Amino acid sequence: GILLLLLLLLLLLLLLLLLLLLLLLLLLLLLLLLLLLLLLLLLLLLLLLLLLLLLLLLLLLLLLLLLLLLLPWI
């Protein structure tokens, strides 16, 4: 009887360890997903910034062109 009880206890401990390992793996996966999401957000922000810079440059070029065109009239 005692041997069977010890065996059951051992099996229970092994199951608990497996559950803990699974939980740890799930946490790691969640962390990785969060990191990927953050990286994606960062890339998106960088792209938006680049787009804004390009728009600004375009606007400046247009203003310069306009000034050059208006210069003879002034």
N, C-alpha and C positions, 0 to 999 in steps of 0.2 A: 504493500500500500504506500509506503513512504517513497519507494523508488518511482512509482507511478506519479505521485504528487510532485516529486522533483522534476520528472520528465515534463509534466504539464507546465510547471513553473518555467523551465528552460524554454519550452516552445513559446510561452507567453512573452518572455523576455526577447526572444528572437523576433517575434511579430512586432513588438514595440520598437525594436531597433530598425526593422524594415520600414515601419511607419515614419519614424524620425528621418530616416534617409530619404524617403519619398518626399516628405515635407521640405527638407533641405533642398532637394533637387527642384521642387516647385518654386521655392523662394529664389533660387539662383536663376531659373528661367524667367521669373517675373522681373528680377533685377536687370537681366540682359535685355528683355523687351523694353523696359523703361529707358535703359541707356540708348537703345536703338531709336526709340521715339524722340529722345532728347537730341540725338545726333541729327535726326531728320528735321526737327524743328530748327536747329541751328543752321542747317543747310538752307532751309527755306528762308530764314531771316537773312542769310548772306546773299541769297539770290535776289530777295527784295531790295536789299541795300544796293546791290550792283545795278539793278534795274533803275532805282532812283538816281543813282549817280549818272547812268547813261542818259536818263531823261534830262537831268540838270545840264549835262554837257551839250546835249542837243539844243536845249533852250538857249544856252550861252552862245552856241554857234549861230543860231538863228538871230539872236540879238546883235551879234557882231556883223552878220551879213546885212541886217537891216540898217545898222549904223553906217556901214560902208556904202550902202545904196543911198542913204539919206545925206551923206557927207557932202556930195557936190551941190546939193540944194541949199545947204546951210551957208 
